[in-house]
C-alpha cells in the first residue's frame, strides 16, 4: 500500500492567499505544491497526482470550474479531490462547483479551523479510497492467478480427452492448461512402463 505523505496542490494567483493556506496547514504532515494559474496546475498534476487540490475559482487564464473539468477529463480514473476556494458565495456558484467535480467549497476570507478540518477530512477520505482501490486491484490480480475448474467436465472413457465449452475434444493437459495455472511435467507411470517397455520392467524385477 502507498503510505507516502499526502500531497496538497494549492492553485491561486494571489501569493498572499497561498501563504495563508500554507500557514494554516503546514503543521500537518502534508507536502505542498503551488500553481498560480490553470496551466501550472495541470503541469503539476502531470508530475504527481495530488491527494487534494485547493482550487481558486478566479484565475487569470481560466476559471476554476473550467480547470476542474479539464482535470476530470484528463485524469478520469484518479478521482482527484477538489475543494474550491473563492469569495463567490452564491448558491449557483456552489452548485456549479459540485457539478464540475468539487467535493467541497470554502469561501474567503478563510476561517483557519474550517480550512484545517475540511482539508484533513477530504485527505483522509481520499487516502481511504485509494487504499480501497489498491486492495481491489490486488484481489483482482490474485483471482486472475487462481483459476478453478467447476461443474461437470465431459471426458471420454477410452482416450480420456475432455470436451470443452465449444464442443471440441482436447487432451487433458491442454484443457487443464487453458483453464488453470497448473503446469505439467511428463513421465510414465509403472503400468505404462510395463506395457511399453516390458523388457526393462523385467530387468528391474530380477
CNS distance restraints for C-alpha pairs under 8 A (distance, minus, plus):
assign (resid   1 and name CA) (resid 131 and name CA) 6.58 0.50 0.50
assign (resid   1 and name CA) (resid 134 and name CA) 6.95 0.50 0.50
assign (resid   2 and name CA) (resid 131 and name CA) 7.40 0.50 0.50
assign (resid   5 and name CA) (resid  29 and name CA) 6.52 0.50 0.50
assign (resid   5 and name CA) (resid  30 and name CA) 5.80 0.50 0.50
assign (resid   5 and name CA) (resid  31 and name CA) 6.45 0.50 0.50
assign (resid   6 and name CA) (resid  29 and name CA) 7.36 0.50 0.50
assign (resid   6 and name CA) (resid  30 and name CA) 5.14 0.50 0.50
assign (resid   6 and name CA) (resid  31 and name CA) 6.00 0.50 0.50
assign (resid   6 and name CA) (resid  50 and name CA) 7.35 0.50 0.50
assign (resid   6 and name CA) (resid  51 and name CA) 5.79 0.50 0.50
assign (resid   6 and name CA) (resid 123 and name CA) 7.28 0.50 0.50
assign (resid   7 and name CA) (resid  30 and name CA) 5.84 0.50 0.50
assign (resid   7 and name CA) (resid  31 and name CA) 4.61 0.50 0.50
assign (resid   7 and name CA) (resid  32 and name CA) 5.64 0.50 0.50
assign (resid   7 and name CA) (resid  33 and name CA) 7.30 0.50 0.50
assign (resid   7 and name CA) (resid  50 and name CA) 4.91 0.50 0.50
assign (resid   7 and name CA) (resid  51 and name CA) 5.30 0.50 0.50
assign (resid   7 and name CA) (resid  52 and name CA) 6.79 0.50 0.50
assign (resid   8 and name CA) (resid  30 and name CA) 6.81 0.50 0.50
assign (resid   8 and name CA) (resid  31 and name CA) 6.13 0.50 0.50
assign (resid   8 and name CA) (resid  32 and name CA) 4.97 0.50 0.50
assign (resid   8 and name CA) (resid  33 and name CA) 6.25 0.50 0.50
assign (resid   8 and name CA) (resid  50 and name CA) 5.65 0.50 0.50
assign (resid   8 and name CA) (resid  51 and name CA) 5.97 0.50 0.50
assign (resid   8 and name CA) (resid  52 and name CA) 4.98 0.50 0.50
assign (resid   8 and name CA) (resid  53 and name CA) 5.78 0.50 0.50
assign (resid   8 and name CA) (resid  54 and name CA) 7.37 0.50 0.50
assign (resid   9 and name CA) (resid  32 and name CA) 5.87 0.50 0.50
assign (resid   9 and name CA) (resid  33 and name CA) 4.66 0.50 0.50
assign (resid   9 and name CA) (resid  34 and name CA) 5.67 0.50 0.50
assign (resid   9 and name CA) (resid  35 and name CA) 7.37 0.50 0.50
assign (resid   9 and name CA) (resid  41 and name CA) 7.80 0.50 0.50
assign (resid   9 and name CA) (resid  44 and name CA) 7.98 0.50 0.50
assign (resid   9 and name CA) (resid  50 and name CA) 6.18 0.50 0.50
assign (resid   9 and name CA) (resid  52 and name CA) 6.35 0.50 0.50
assign (resid   9 and name CA) (resid  53 and name CA) 4.72 0.50 0.50
assign (resid   9 and name CA) (resid  54 and name CA) 6.17 0.50 0.50
assign (resid  10 and name CA) (resid  18 and name CA) 6.69 0.50 0.50
assign (resid  10 and name CA) (resid  32 and name CA) 7.36 0.50 0.50
assign (resid  10 and name CA) (resid  33 and name CA) 6.22 0.50 0.50
assign (resid  10 and name CA) (resid  34 and name CA) 4.89 0.50 0.50
assign (resid  10 and name CA) (resid  35 and name CA) 6.25 0.50 0.50
assign (resid  10 and name CA) (resid  53 and name CA) 5.99 0.50 0.50
assign (resid  10 and name CA) (resid  54 and name CA) 4.84 0.50 0.50
assign (resid  10 and name CA) (resid  55 and name CA) 6.34 0.50 0.50
assign (resid  11 and name CA) (resid  18 and name CA) 7.75 0.50 0.50
assign (resid  11 and name CA) (resid  34 and name CA) 5.96 0.50 0.50
assign (resid  11 and name CA) (resid  35 and name CA) 4.71 0.50 0.50
assign (resid  11 and name CA) (resid  36 and name CA) 5.72 0.50 0.50
assign (resid  11 and name CA) (resid  37 and name CA) 6.63 0.50 0.50
assign (resid  11 and name CA) (resid  38 and name CA) 7.71 0.50 0.50
assign (resid  11 and name CA) (resid  41 and name CA) 6.44 0.50 0.50
assign (resid  11 and name CA) (resid  53 and name CA) 7.29 0.50 0.50
assign (resid  11 and name CA) (resid  54 and name CA) 6.01 0.50 0.50
assign (resid  11 and name CA) (resid  55 and name CA) 4.89 0.50 0.50
assign (resid  11 and name CA) (resid  56 and name CA) 5.90 0.50 0.50
assign (resid  12 and name CA) (resid  17 and name CA) 6.96 0.50 0.50
assign (resid  12 and name CA) (resid  18 and name CA) 6.40 0.50 0.50
assign (resid  12 and name CA) (resid  34 and name CA) 7.90 0.50 0.50
assign (resid  12 and name CA) (resid  35 and name CA) 6.49 0.50 0.50
assign (resid  12 and name CA) (resid  36 and name CA) 5.06 0.50 0.50
assign (resid  12 and name CA) (resid  37 and name CA) 6.63 0.50 0.50
assign (resid  12 and name CA) (resid  55 and name CA) 6.67 0.50 0.50
assign (resid  12 and name CA) (resid  56 and name CA) 5.19 0.50 0.50
assign (resid  12 and name CA) (resid  59 and name CA) 6.76 0.50 0.50
assign (resid  13 and name CA) (resid  35 and name CA) 7.51 0.50 0.50
assign (resid  13 and name CA) (resid  36 and name CA) 4.20 0.50 0.50
assign (resid  13 and name CA) (resid  37 and name CA) 5.96 0.50 0.50
assign (resid  13 and name CA) (resid  59 and name CA) 6.14 0.50 0.50
assign (resid  13 and name CA) (resid  60 and name CA) 7.14 0.50 0.50
assign (resid  14 and name CA) (resid  18 and name CA) 6.69 0.50 0.50
assign (resid  14 and name CA) (resid  36 and name CA) 7.36 0.50 0.50
assign (resid  15 and name CA) (resid  19 and name CA) 6.23 0.50 0.50
assign (resid  15 and name CA) (resid  36 and name CA) 7.88 0.50 0.50
assign (resid  16 and name CA) (resid  20 and name CA) 6.23 0.50 0.50
assign (resid  17 and name CA) (resid  21 and name CA) 6.24 0.50 0.50
assign (resid  18 and name CA) (resid  22 and name CA) 6.11 0.50 0.50
assign (resid  18 and name CA) (resid  34 and name CA) 7.67 0.50 0.50
assign (resid  19 and name CA) (resid  23 and name CA) 6.05 0.50 0.50
assign (resid  20 and name CA) (resid  24 and name CA) 6.29 0.50 0.50
assign (resid  21 and name CA) (resid  25 and name CA) 6.26 0.50 0.50
assign (resid  22 and name CA) (resid  26 and name CA) 5.49 0.50 0.50
assign (resid  23 and name CA) (resid  27 and name CA) 7.91 0.50 0.50
assign (resid  24 and name CA) (resid 112 and name CA) 6.06 0.50 0.50
assign (resid  24 and name CA) (resid 115 and name CA) 7.59 0.50 0.50
assign (resid  24 and name CA) (resid 116 and name CA) 6.73 0.50 0.50
assign (resid  25 and name CA) (resid  30 and name CA) 7.72 0.50 0.50
assign (resid  25 and name CA) (resid 116 and name CA) 6.29 0.50 0.50
assign (resid  26 and name CA) (resid  30 and name CA) 7.04 0.50 0.50
assign (resid  33 and name CA) (resid  44 and name CA) 7.43 0.50 0.50
assign (resid  34 and name CA) (resid  41 and name CA) 7.64 0.50 0.50
assign (resid  35 and name CA) (resid  40 and name CA) 5.09 0.50 0.50
assign (resid  35 and name CA) (resid  41 and name CA) 5.04 0.50 0.50
assign (resid  35 and name CA) (resid  44 and name CA) 7.38 0.50 0.50
assign (resid  36 and name CA) (resid  40 and name CA) 6.50 0.50 0.50
assign (resid  36 and name CA) (resid  41 and name CA) 7.44 0.50 0.50
assign (resid  36 and name CA) (resid  59 and name CA) 7.80 0.50 0.50
assign (resid  37 and name CA) (resid  41 and name CA) 6.31 0.50 0.50
assign (resid  37 and name CA) (resid  59 and name CA) 5.83 0.50 0.50
assign (resid  37 and name CA) (resid  60 and name CA) 6.38 0.50 0.50
assign (resid  37 and name CA) (resid  61 and name CA) 6.45 0.50 0.50
assign (resid  37 and name CA) (resid  62 and name CA) 7.68 0.50 0.50
assign (resid  38 and name CA) (resid  42 and name CA) 6.37 0.50 0.50
assign (resid  38 and name CA) (resid  59 and name CA) 7.03 0.50 0.50
assign (resid  38 and name CA) (resid  61 and name CA) 6.40 0.50 0.50
assign (resid  38 and name CA) (resid  62 and name CA) 6.17 0.50 0.50
assign (resid  38 and name CA) (resid  63 and name CA) 7.98 0.50 0.50
assign (resid  38 and name CA) (resid  64 and name CA) 7.78 0.50 0.50
assign (resid  38 and name CA) (resid  67 and name CA) 6.18 0.50 0.50
assign (resid  39 and name CA) (resid  43 and name CA) 6.18 0.50 0.50
assign (resid  40 and name CA) (resid  44 and name CA) 6.08 0.50 0.50
assign (resid  41 and name CA) (resid  45 and name CA) 6.35 0.50 0.50
assign (resid  42 and name CA) (resid  46 and name CA) 6.26 0.50 0.50
assign (resid  42 and name CA) (resid  71 and name CA) 7.35 0.50 0.50
assign (resid  43 and name CA) (resid  47 and name CA) 6.56 0.50 0.50
assign (resid  44 and name CA) (resid  48 and name CA) 6.43 0.50 0.50
assign (resid  44 and name CA) (resid  49 and name CA) 7.70 0.50 0.50
assign (resid  45 and name CA) (resid  49 and name CA) 4.74 0.50 0.50
assign (resid  45 and name CA) (resid  50 and name CA) 6.66 0.50 0.50
assign (resid  49 and name CA) (resid  80 and name CA) 7.76 0.50 0.50
assign (resid  50 and name CA) (resid  80 and name CA) 7.29 0.50 0.50
assign (resid  51 and name CA) (resid  80 and name CA) 6.65 0.50 0.50
assign (resid  51 and name CA) (resid  81 and name CA) 6.67 0.50 0.50
assign (resid  51 and name CA) (resid 123 and name CA) 6.22 0.50 0.50
assign (resid  51 and name CA) (resid 126 and name CA) 6.43 0.50 0.50
assign (resid  51 and name CA) (resid 127 and name CA) 7.30 0.50 0.50
assign (resid  52 and name CA) (resid  80 and name CA) 6.59 0.50 0.50
assign (resid  52 and name CA) (resid  81 and name CA) 4.95 0.50 0.50
assign (resid  52 and name CA) (resid  82 and name CA) 5.87 0.50 0.50
assign (resid  52 and name CA) (resid  83 and name CA) 7.51 0.50 0.50
assign (resid  52 and name CA) (resid 119 and name CA) 7.87 0.50 0.50
assign (resid  52 and name CA) (resid 122 and name CA) 7.39 0.50 0.50
assign (resid  52 and name CA) (resid 123 and name CA) 6.28 0.50 0.50
assign (resid  52 and name CA) (resid 126 and name CA) 7.79 0.50 0.50
assign (resid  53 and name CA) (resid  80 and name CA) 7.70 0.50 0.50
assign (resid  53 and name CA) (resid  81 and name CA) 6.27 0.50 0.50
assign (resid  53 and name CA) (resid  82 and name CA) 4.75 0.50 0.50
assign (resid  53 and name CA) (resid  83 and name CA) 6.12 0.50 0.50
assign (resid  54 and name CA) (resid  82 and name CA) 6.15 0.50 0.50
assign (resid  54 and name CA) (resid  83 and name CA) 5.02 0.50 0.50
assign (resid  54 and name CA) (resid  84 and name CA) 5.97 0.50 0.50
assign (resid  54 and name CA) (resid  85 and name CA) 6.33 0.50 0.50
assign (resid  55 and name CA) (resid  64 and name CA) 6.25 0.50 0.50
assign (resid  55 and name CA) (resid  82 and name CA) 6.71 0.50 0.50
assign (resid  55 and name CA) (resid  83 and name CA) 6.04 0.50 0.50
assign (resid  55 and name CA) (resid  84 and name CA) 4.80 0.50 0.50
assign (resid  55 and name CA) (resid  85 and name CA) 5.53 0.50 0.50
assign (resid  56 and name CA) (resid  63 and name CA) 7.92 0.50 0.50
assign (resid  56 and name CA) (resid  64 and name CA) 5.81 0.50 0.50
assign (resid  56 and name CA) (resid  84 and name CA) 5.80 0.50 0.50
assign (resid  56 and name CA) (resid  85 and name CA) 4.57 0.50 0.50
assign (resid  56 and name CA) (resid  86 and name CA) 5.64 0.50 0.50
assign (resid  57 and name CA) (resid  63 and name CA) 5.20 0.50 0.50
assign (resid  57 and name CA) (resid  64 and name CA) 3.90 0.50 0.50
assign (resid  57 and name CA) (resid  65 and name CA) 6.52 0.50 0.50
assign (resid  57 and name CA) (resid  84 and name CA) 6.51 0.50 0.50
assign (resid  57 and name CA) (resid  85 and name CA) 6.38 0.50 0.50
assign (resid  57 and name CA) (resid  86 and name CA) 5.65 0.50 0.50
assign (resid  58 and name CA) (resid  62 and name CA) 7.50 0.50 0.50
assign (resid  58 and name CA) (resid  63 and name CA) 5.15 0.50 0.50
assign (resid  58 and name CA) (resid  64 and name CA) 6.29 0.50 0.50
assign (resid  58 and name CA) (resid  86 and name CA) 7.30 0.50 0.50
assign (resid  59 and name CA) (resid  63 and name CA) 5.26 0.50 0.50
assign (resid  59 and name CA) (resid  64 and name CA) 6.65 0.50 0.50
assign (resid  62 and name CA) (resid  66 and name CA) 6.38 0.50 0.50
assign (resid  62 and name CA) (resid  67 and name CA) 6.72 0.50 0.50
assign (resid  63 and name CA) (resid  67 and name CA) 6.48 0.50 0.50
assign (resid  64 and name CA) (resid  68 and name CA) 6.09 0.50 0.50
assign (resid  64 and name CA) (resid  84 and name CA) 7.46 0.50 0.50
assign (resid  65 and name CA) (resid  69 and name CA) 6.38 0.50 0.50
assign (resid  65 and name CA) (resid  96 and name CA) 7.42 0.50 0.50
assign (resid  65 and name CA) (resid  97 and name CA) 6.19 0.50 0.50
assign (resid  65 and name CA) (resid 100 and name CA) 6.11 0.50 0.50
assign (resid  66 and name CA) (resid  70 and name CA) 6.33 0.50 0.50
assign (resid  66 and name CA) (resid 100 and name CA) 7.89 0.50 0.50
assign (resid  67 and name CA) (resid  71 and name CA) 6.19 0.50 0.50
assign (resid  68 and name CA) (resid  72 and name CA) 6.18 0.50 0.50
assign (resid  68 and name CA) (resid  82 and name CA) 7.59 0.50 0.50
assign (resid  68 and name CA) (resid 100 and name CA) 6.08 0.50 0.50
assign (resid  68 and name CA) (resid 101 and name CA) 6.41 0.50 0.50
assign (resid  68 and name CA) (resid 102 and name CA) 7.42 0.50 0.50
assign (resid  69 and name CA) (resid  73 and name CA) 6.20 0.50 0.50
assign (resid  69 and name CA) (resid 100 and name CA) 5.71 0.50 0.50
assign (resid  69 and name CA) (resid 101 and name CA) 7.15 0.50 0.50
assign (resid  70 and name CA) (resid  74 and name CA) 5.86 0.50 0.50
assign (resid  71 and name CA) (resid  75 and name CA) 5.87 0.50 0.50
assign (resid  71 and name CA) (resid  76 and name CA) 7.72 0.50 0.50
assign (resid  72 and name CA) (resid  76 and name CA) 5.16 0.50 0.50
assign (resid  72 and name CA) (resid  79 and name CA) 7.68 0.50 0.50
assign (resid  72 and name CA) (resid  80 and name CA) 7.74 0.50 0.50
assign (resid  72 and name CA) (resid 101 and name CA) 7.16 0.50 0.50
assign (resid  75 and name CA) (resid  79 and name CA) 7.54 0.50 0.50
assign (resid  75 and name CA) (resid  80 and name CA) 7.91 0.50 0.50
assign (resid  80 and name CA) (resid 126 and name CA) 7.86 0.50 0.50
assign (resid  81 and name CA) (resid 102 and name CA) 6.84 0.50 0.50
assign (resid  81 and name CA) (resid 103 and name CA) 6.17 0.50 0.50
assign (resid  81 and name CA) (resid 122 and name CA) 7.22 0.50 0.50
assign (resid  81 and name CA) (resid 126 and name CA) 6.88 0.50 0.50
assign (resid  82 and name CA) (resid 101 and name CA) 7.08 0.50 0.50
assign (resid  82 and name CA) (resid 102 and name CA) 4.83 0.50 0.50
assign (resid  82 and name CA) (resid 103 and name CA) 5.68 0.50 0.50
assign (resid  82 and name CA) (resid 104 and name CA) 7.02 0.50 0.50
assign (resid  83 and name CA) (resid 102 and name CA) 5.68 0.50 0.50
assign (resid  83 and name CA) (resid 103 and name CA) 5.80 0.50 0.50
assign (resid  83 and name CA) (resid 104 and name CA) 4.75 0.50 0.50
assign (resid  83 and name CA) (resid 105 and name CA) 5.46 0.50 0.50
assign (resid  83 and name CA) (resid 106 and name CA) 7.06 0.50 0.50
assign (resid  84 and name CA) (resid  97 and name CA) 7.04 0.50 0.50
assign (resid  84 and name CA) (resid 102 and name CA) 6.59 0.50 0.50
assign (resid  84 and name CA) (resid 104 and name CA) 6.43 0.50 0.50
assign (resid  84 and name CA) (resid 105 and name CA) 4.83 0.50 0.50
assign (resid  84 and name CA) (resid 106 and name CA) 6.13 0.50 0.50
assign (resid  85 and name CA) (resid 105 and name CA) 6.25 0.50 0.50
assign (resid  85 and name CA) (resid 106 and name CA) 5.01 0.50 0.50
assign (resid  85 and name CA) (resid 107 and name CA) 5.82 0.50 0.50
assign (resid  85 and name CA) (resid 108 and name CA) 7.02 0.50 0.50
assign (resid  86 and name CA) (resid 105 and name CA) 7.91 0.50 0.50
assign (resid  86 and name CA) (resid 106 and name CA) 6.58 0.50 0.50
assign (resid  86 and name CA) (resid 107 and name CA) 5.00 0.50 0.50
assign (resid  86 and name CA) (resid 108 and name CA) 5.61 0.50 0.50
assign (resid  87 and name CA) (resid 107 and name CA) 5.14 0.50 0.50
assign (resid  87 and name CA) (resid 108 and name CA) 4.66 0.50 0.50
assign (resid  87 and name CA) (resid 109 and name CA) 7.16 0.50 0.50
assign (resid  88 and name CA) (resid  93 and name CA) 6.71 0.50 0.50
assign (resid  88 and name CA) (resid 107 and name CA) 6.91 0.50 0.50
assign (resid  89 and name CA) (resid  93 and name CA) 6.80 0.50 0.50
assign (resid  89 and name CA) (resid  94 and name CA) 7.08 0.50 0.50
assign (resid  89 and name CA) (resid 107 and name CA) 6.47 0.50 0.50
assign (resid  90 and name CA) (resid  94 and name CA) 6.59 0.50 0.50
assign (resid  91 and name CA) (resid  95 and name CA) 6.14 0.50 0.50
assign (resid  92 and name CA) (resid  96 and name CA) 6.19 0.50 0.50
assign (resid  93 and name CA) (resid  97 and name CA) 6.13 0.50 0.50
assign (resid  94 and name CA) (resid  98 and name CA) 6.36 0.50 0.50
assign (resid  94 and name CA) (resid 105 and name CA) 6.89 0.50 0.50
assign (resid  95 and name CA) (resid  99 and name CA) 6.15 0.50 0.50
assign (resid  96 and name CA) (resid 100 and name CA) 6.15 0.50 0.50
assign (resid  97 and name CA) (resid 101 and name CA) 6.60 0.50 0.50
assign (resid  97 and name CA) (resid 102 and name CA) 5.41 0.50 0.50
assign (resid  97 and name CA) (resid 105 and name CA) 7.67 0.50 0.50
assign (resid  98 and name CA) (resid 102 and name CA) 4.58 0.50 0.50
assign (resid  98 and name CA) (resid 103 and name CA) 6.33 0.50 0.50
assign (resid  98 and name CA) (resid 104 and name CA) 7.32 0.50 0.50
assign (resid 104 and name CA) (resid 118 and name CA) 7.94 0.50 0.50
assign (resid 106 and name CA) (resid 110 and name CA) 7.53 0.50 0.50
assign (resid 106 and name CA) (resid 115 and name CA) 7.24 0.50 0.50
assign (resid 110 and name CA) (resid 114 and name CA) 7.79 0.50 0.50
assign (resid 110 and name CA) (resid 115 and name CA) 6.97 0.50 0.50
assign (resid 111 and name CA) (resid 115 and name CA) 6.20 0.50 0.50
assign (resid 112 and name CA) (resid 116 and name CA) 6.24 0.50 0.50
assign (resid 113 and name CA) (resid 117 and name CA) 6.10 0.50 0.50
assign (resid 114 and name CA) (resid 118 and name CA) 6.03 0.50 0.50
assign (resid 115 and name CA) (resid 119 and name CA) 5.99 0.50 0.50
assign (resid 116 and name CA) (resid 120 and name CA) 6.13 0.50 0.50
assign (resid 117 and name CA) (resid 121 and name CA) 6.04 0.50 0.50
assign (resid 118 and name CA) (resid 122 and name CA) 6.29 0.50 0.50
assign (resid 119 and name CA) (resid 123 and name CA) 6.05 0.50 0.50
assign (resid 120 and name CA) (resid 124 and name CA) 6.13 0.50 0.50
assign (resid 121 and name CA) (resid 125 and name CA) 6.27 0.50 0.50
assign (resid 122 and name CA) (resid 126 and name CA) 5.99 0.50 0.50
assign (resid 123 and name CA) (resid 127 and name CA) 6.18 0.50 0.50
assign (resid 124 and name CA) (resid 128 and name CA) 6.16 0.50 0.50
assign (resid 125 and name CA) (resid 129 and name CA) 6.22 0.50 0.50
assign (resid 126 and name CA) (resid 130 and name CA) 6.22 0.50 0.50
assign (resid 127 and name CA) (resid 131 and name CA) 6.08 0.50 0.50
assign (resid 128 and name CA) (resid 132 and name CA) 6.06 0.50 0.50
assign (resid 129 and name CA) (resid 133 and name CA) 6.13 0.50 0.50
assign (resid 130 and name CA) (resid 134 and name CA) 6.08 0.50 0.50
assign (resid 131 and name CA) (resid 135 and name CA) 6.15 0.50 0.50
assign (resid 132 and name CA) (resid 136 and name CA) 6.19 0.50 0.50
assign (resid 133 and name CA) (resid 137 and name CA) 6.18 0.50 0.50
assign (resid 134 and name CA) (resid 138 and name CA) 6.09 0.50 0.50
assign (resid 135 and name CA) (resid 139 and name CA) 6.14 0.50 0.50
assign (resid 136 and name CA) (resid 140 and name CA) 6.16 0.50 0.50
assign (resid 137 and name CA) (resid 141 and name CA) 6.26 0.50 0.50
assign (resid 138 and name CA) (resid 142 and name CA) 6.26 0.50 0.50
assign (resid 139 and name CA) (resid 143 and name CA) 6.07 0.50 0.50
assign (resid 140 and name CA) (resid 144 and name CA) 6.11 0.50 0.50
assign (resid 141 and name CA) (resid 145 and name CA) 6.43 0.50 0.50
assign (resid 142 and name CA) (resid 146 and name CA) 6.48 0.50 0.50
assign (resid 143 and name CA) (resid 147 and name CA) 7.10 0.50 0.50
assign (resid 145 and name CA) (resid 181 and name CA) 6.67 0.50 0.50
assign (resid 146 and name CA) (resid 180 and name CA) 7.13 0.50 0.50
assign (resid 146 and name CA) (resid 181 and name CA) 6.91 0.50 0.50
assign (resid 147 and name CA) (resid 179 and name CA) 6.36 0.50 0.50
assign (resid 147 and name CA) (resid 180 and name CA) 4.76 0.50 0.50
assign (resid 147 and name CA) (resid 181 and name CA) 6.52 0.50 0.50
assign (resid 148 and name CA) (resid 179 and name CA) 7.07 0.50 0.50
assign (resid 148 and name CA) (resid 180 and name CA) 6.09 0.50 0.50
assign (resid 149 and name CA) (resid 179 and name CA) 6.72 0.50 0.50
assign (resid 149 and name CA) (resid 180 and name CA) 7.23 0.50 0.50
assign (resid 153 and name CA) (resid 162 and name CA) 7.00 0.50 0.50
assign (resid 153 and name CA) (resid 163 and name CA) 7.28 0.50 0.50
assign (resid 153 and name CA) (resid 164 and name CA) 7.99 0.50 0.50
assign (resid 154 and name CA) (resid 162 and name CA) 5.75 0.50 0.50
assign (resid 154 and name CA) (resid 163 and name CA) 5.54 0.50 0.50
assign (resid 154 and name CA) (resid 164 and name CA) 7.92 0.50 0.50
assign (resid 155 and name CA) (resid 160 and name CA) 5.61 0.50 0.50
assign (resid 155 and name CA) (resid 161 and name CA) 5.58 0.50 0.50
assign (resid 155 and name CA) (resid 162 and name CA) 4.42 0.50 0.50
assign (resid 155 and name CA) (resid 163 and name CA) 6.36 0.50 0.50
assign (resid 156 and name CA) (resid 160 and name CA) 4.61 0.50 0.50
assign (resid 156 and name CA) (resid 161 and name CA) 5.34 0.50 0.50
assign (resid 156 and name CA) (resid 162 and name CA) 6.46 0.50 0.50
assign (resid 160 and name CA) (resid 171 and name CA) 7.32 0.50 0.50
assign (resid 160 and name CA) (resid 172 and name CA) 6.92 0.50 0.50
assign (resid 161 and name CA) (resid 169 and name CA) 5.90 0.50 0.50
assign (resid 161 and name CA) (resid 170 and name CA) 5.30 0.50 0.50
assign (resid 161 and name CA) (resid 171 and name CA) 4.75 0.50 0.50
assign (resid 161 and name CA) (resid 172 and name CA) 5.62 0.50 0.50
assign (resid 162 and name CA) (resid 169 and name CA) 5.35 0.50 0.50
assign (resid 162 and name CA) (resid 170 and name CA) 5.24 0.50 0.50
assign (resid 162 and name CA) (resid 171 and name CA) 6.27 0.50 0.50
assign (resid 162 and name CA) (resid 172 and name CA) 5.92 0.50 0.50
assign (resid 162 and name CA) (resid 175 and name CA) 6.96 0.50 0.50
assign (resid 163 and name CA) (resid 167 and name CA) 5.69 0.50 0.50
assign (resid 163 and name CA) (resid 168 and name CA) 5.36 0.50 0.50
assign (resid 163 and name CA) (resid 169 and name CA) 4.31 0.50 0.50
assign (resid 163 and name CA) (resid 170 and name CA) 6.26 0.50 0.50
assign (resid 164 and name CA) (resid 168 and name CA) 5.51 0.50 0.50
assign (resid 164 and name CA) (resid 169 and name CA) 6.29 0.50 0.50
assign (resid 164 and name CA) (resid 170 and name CA) 7.16 0.50 0.50
assign (resid 164 and name CA) (resid 175 and name CA) 7.45 0.50 0.50
assign (resid 170 and name CA) (resid 174 and name CA) 6.32 0.50 0.50
assign (resid 170 and name CA) (resid 175 and name CA) 6.08 0.50 0.50
assign (resid 171 and name CA) (resid 175 and name CA) 6.33 0.50 0.50
assign (resid 172 and name CA) (resid 176 and name CA) 6.15 0.50 0.50
assign (resid 173 and name CA) (resid 177 and name CA) 5.82 0.50 0.50
assign (resid 173 and name CA) (resid 184 and name CA) 7.20 0.50 0.50
assign (resid 174 and name CA) (resid 178 and name CA) 6.28 0.50 0.50
assign (resid 175 and name CA) (resid 179 and name CA) 6.34 0.50 0.50
assign (resid 176 and name CA) (resid 180 and name CA) 5.71 0.50 0.50
assign (resid 176 and name CA) (resid 182 and name CA) 7.23 0.50 0.50
assign (resid 177 and name CA) (resid 181 and name CA) 6.52 0.50 0.50
assign (resid 177 and name CA) (resid 182 and name CA) 6.10 0.50 0.50
assign (resid 177 and name CA) (resid 183 and name CA) 6.62 0.50 0.50
assign (resid 188 and name CA) (resid 192 and name CA) 6.07 0.50 0.50
assign (resid 188 and name CA) (resid 193 and name CA) 6.10 0.50 0.50
assign (resid 189 and name CA) (resid 193 and name CA) 6.22 0.50 0.50
assign (resid 190 and name CA) (resid 194 and name CA) 6.15 0.50 0.50
assign (resid 191 and name CA) (resid 195 and name CA) 6.37 0.50 0.50
assign (resid 192 and name CA) (resid 196 and name CA) 5.99 0.50 0.50
assign (resid 193 and name CA) (resid 197 and name CA) 5.38 0.50 0.50
assign (resid 193 and name CA) (resid 198 and name CA) 7.02 0.50 0.50
assign (resid 193 and name CA) (resid 201 and name CA) 7.02 0.50 0.50
assign (resid 194 and name CA) (resid 198 and name CA) 4.71 0.50 0.50
assign (resid 194 and name CA) (resid 200 and name CA) 7.80 0.50 0.50
assign (resid 194 and name CA) (resid 201 and name CA) 5.66 0.50 0.50
assign (resid 197 and name CA) (resid 201 and name CA) 6.51 0.50 0.50
assign (resid 198 and name CA) (resid 202 and name CA) 6.11 0.50 0.50
assign (resid 199 and name CA) (resid 203 and name CA) 6.27 0.50 0.50
assign (resid 200 and name CA) (resid 204 and name CA) 6.53 0.50 0.50
assign (resid 201 and name CA) (resid 205 and name CA) 6.50 0.50 0.50
assign (resid 202 and name CA) (resid 206 and name CA) 6.60 0.50 0.50
